[in-house]
Amino acid sequence: MKNIIVAGGGHGGIAAGMLLAEKGFDVTVYEQKSEGTLGYDWTDIFAPSALSAIGLPLPPVTQFEYKENMTFYGPSGSGGLRQDIPPEKLEIKMERRDIYKYLITNAEERGVKFVYDCPVLSPITAGDRVIGIKTGQGDVYGDLVIDACGLNSPLRQGLPESFGVPAEVGKNNRFYVYRAFYNKGSDEPVKDKYKVILFGEGILGVAWVATEENYTDLLVGRFEPFDLAEAERAADYYRQENPSLGTELVRGGQFVEIPVRWPLAKLVANGYAAIGDAAYMTVPIIGSGIANSLKAARMLADTVLADADGAYSAATLWGYQRNYYQKLGNGFALLACVKEALTVFTPADLDYLFDHGVINARDMSIDADTTDIFSVMKKNTARDMQAKLSGVIKDPVLLKKMLRVGGKITALSAVLGMQPTFYNKATVDLWVRMYERAIAAGI
Ligand SMILES: Cc1cc2nc3c(=O)[nH]c(=O)nc-3n(C[C@H](O)[C@H](O)[C@H](O)COP(=O)(O)OP(=O)(O)OC[C@H]3O[C@@H](n4cnc5c(N)ncnc54)[C@H](O)[C@@H]3O)c2cc1C
């Protein structure tokens, strides 16, 4: 029986393990946290179609609700762009701990074993192959190591350079987030239940204030790290405009990092496959990664099952990379250019874009099916496009920036189109260098 190591209890790793265990593979997850403590003390939203991709039904209705539309504001209060997502495309909102409980229960029922309190330290390699992992509880060996250790994976970072899997996340590609639930400061009805503020206080980043029935959810996210004193100062700032945000911390209050960048250039090596945040599978402009990790789990499991010889080499696992990029990764890579554009726009640029209809409510209506820039643009009418064009043309400095973003998207599209169909180490290494160069090119 083939032996699969899932390093770290990331969502995609558990789901891929579940799909392989039900086909008779011997799967063990090695997780640094203790049993029952995976996830965060807050709710998350994701596309329910991701559960059907891994063959699971929706959880009991008491465990989730449908997400509501959000309203987006620019730095000086411009915008007020309210999403209008059709009900059938709304994502679901669940407690993170319940998402984990649901995945782990189903995985265990199909035979996946979990080893908790077990930090994964580094890969064990022999020649050009990953053959196991070093953990705090000793060395373990397997036929395939699935890296589900998240953004700072010691496996991805510990692979020899010759394996061709780039280790570094890169500047402006980590989003530093503080998230906390506070008591209700006021019970007065609010105009916008889910308010998202871009570049609030003129600081490069995003904040949201979501007024729920029993608490108010605050998120402050930036491209530079910040400390608790700064998070509390920012919370006070948002309290001035949002009296529903109380001062008593009731849940969360944690700092976490989210990858917001181009997908990992090479997801596989001999005996190794990366998934989830370890492979930067988030939607770069919003940081959602749960659904993509689950969909990738199905792709990885299908590729492993198709490898009748059980080689699990870079060549046989390449089908996973190709499938992921074609279905999701190519679209996310181009969306990452849009995210990068935000880092070169000034707060005044952003207000201008909101005020002149260059960014409109349709653009912000990102739903469960938003996987690329074209699915966003397709929602716009001819009149919307005319407004965008005339708004951009009126501001030559902004126009120049937009043209540079367009240039980068075009160049990157060409490189994505050249991703090798079949695995050959020299050709893939060359493509990885081209891709990395294209994403490193400034705008
Ligand atoms: C504040 C915040 C809000 C978010 N909101 C959403 C949302 O609403 N919707 C959405 O889709 N996504 C959201 N995300 C992103 C989402 O959390 C990730 O994209 C998603 O969880 C996929 O990541 P993962 O499971 O691969 O990795 P992770 O969630 O990072 O899980 C990795 C696992 O591996 C374990 N691990 C790490 N290192 C080691 C090690 N050395 N040894 C052993 N175990 C290890 C960790 O303990 C953890 O259990 C949010 C993220 C944050 C921070």
The ligand as a MOL file (V3000), in Angstrom:
LIG
                    3D

  0  0  0     0  0            999 V3000
M  V30 BEGIN CTAB
M  V30 COUNTS 53 58 0 0 0
M  V30 BEGIN ATOM
M  V30 1 C -7.6530 36.7040 8.9130 0
M  V30 2 C -7.8150 35.7320 7.7800 0
M  V30 3 C -9.0290 35.6230 7.1730 0
M  V30 4 C -9.1830 34.7420 6.1010 0
M  V30 5 N -10.4110 34.6390 5.5490 0
M  V30 6 C -10.6250 33.7390 4.5850 0
M  V30 7 C -11.9280 33.5410 4.0810 0
M  V30 8 O -12.9020 34.1540 4.5370 0
M  V30 9 N -12.0820 32.6430 3.0890 0
M  V30 10 C -11.0320 31.9360 2.5700 0
M  V30 11 O -11.2380 31.1410 1.6510 0
M  V30 12 N -9.7900 32.0990 3.0480 0
M  V30 13 C -9.5550 32.9740 4.0380 0
M  V30 14 N -8.2820 33.1280 4.5310 0
M  V30 15 C -7.1730 32.4020 3.8960 0
M  V30 16 C -7.1610 30.9760 4.3700 0
M  V30 17 O -6.8970 30.9430 5.7520 0
M  V30 18 C -6.0990 30.1300 3.6390 0
M  V30 19 O -5.9290 30.5130 2.3140 0
M  V30 20 C -6.5380 28.6740 3.6870 0
M  V30 21 O -6.6230 28.2880 5.0230 0
M  V30 22 C -5.6100 27.7300 2.9650 0
M  V30 23 O -4.4090 27.6400 3.6520 0
M  V30 24 P -3.8450 26.2260 4.1380 0
M  V30 25 O -4.9460 25.4450 4.7380 0
M  V30 26 O -3.0620 25.6790 3.0420 0
M  V30 27 O -2.8140 26.7290 5.2220 0
M  V30 28 P -3.0320 27.1290 6.7140 0
M  V30 29 O -4.4150 27.6080 6.9690 0
M  V30 30 O -1.9030 28.0510 7.0480 0
M  V30 31 O -2.8340 25.7580 7.4750 0
M  V30 32 C -1.5640 25.1840 7.6040 0
M  V30 33 C -1.6120 24.1410 8.6760 0
M  V30 34 O -0.3200 23.5690 8.7880 0
M  V30 35 C 0.1410 23.6400 10.1230 0
M  V30 36 N 1.5760 23.8510 10.0860 0
M  V30 37 C 2.2380 24.9600 9.6720 0
M  V30 38 N 3.5610 24.7800 9.8030 0
M  V30 39 C 3.7260 23.5430 10.3210 0
M  V30 40 C 4.8610 22.7780 10.6850 0
M  V30 41 N 6.0980 23.2600 10.5640 0
M  V30 42 N 4.6750 21.5400 11.1820 0
M  V30 43 C 3.4240 21.0180 11.3080 0
M  V30 44 N 2.3130 21.6980 10.9960 0
M  V30 45 C 2.4640 22.9410 10.4940 0
M  V30 46 C -0.6140 24.8120 10.7370 0
M  V30 47 O -0.6730 24.6710 12.1430 0
M  V30 48 C -1.9610 24.6960 10.0560 0
M  V30 49 O -2.7990 23.8050 10.7340 0
M  V30 50 C -8.0870 33.9730 5.6150 0
M  V30 51 C -6.8520 34.0680 6.2460 0
M  V30 52 C -6.7230 34.9230 7.3290 0
M  V30 53 C -5.3960 35.0050 7.9920 0
M  V30 END ATOM
M  V30 BEGIN BOND
M  V30 1 1 1 2
M  V30 2 1 2 3
M  V30 3 2 2 52
M  V30 4 2 3 4
M  V30 5 1 4 5
M  V30 6 1 4 50
M  V30 7 2 5 6
M  V30 8 1 6 7
M  V30 9 1 6 13
M  V30 10 2 7 8
M  V30 11 1 7 9
M  V30 12 1 9 10
M  V30 13 2 10 11
M  V30 14 1 10 12
M  V30 15 2 12 13
M  V30 16 1 13 14
M  V30 17 1 14 15
M  V30 18 1 14 50
M  V30 19 1 15 16
M  V30 20 1 16 17
M  V30 21 1 16 18
M  V30 22 1 18 19
M  V30 23 1 18 20
M  V30 24 1 20 21
M  V30 25 1 20 22
M  V30 26 1 22 23
M  V30 27 1 23 24
M  V30 28 2 24 25
M  V30 29 1 24 26
M  V30 30 1 24 27
M  V30 31 1 27 28
M  V30 32 2 28 29
M  V30 33 1 28 30
M  V30 34 1 28 31
M  V30 35 1 31 32
M  V30 36 1 32 33
M  V30 37 1 33 34
M  V30 38 1 33 48
M  V30 39 1 34 35
M  V30 40 1 35 36
M  V30 41 1 35 46
M  V30 42 1 36 37
M  V30 43 1 36 45
M  V30 44 2 37 38
M  V30 45 1 38 39
M  V30 46 1 39 40
M  V30 47 2 39 45
M  V30 48 1 40 41
M  V30 49 2 40 42
M  V30 50 1 42 43
M  V30 51 2 43 44
M  V30 52 1 44 45
M  V30 53 1 46 47
M  V30 54 1 46 48
M  V30 55 1 48 49
M  V30 56 2 50 51
M  V30 57 1 51 52
M  V30 58 1 52 53
M  V30 END BOND
M  V30 END CTAB
M  END
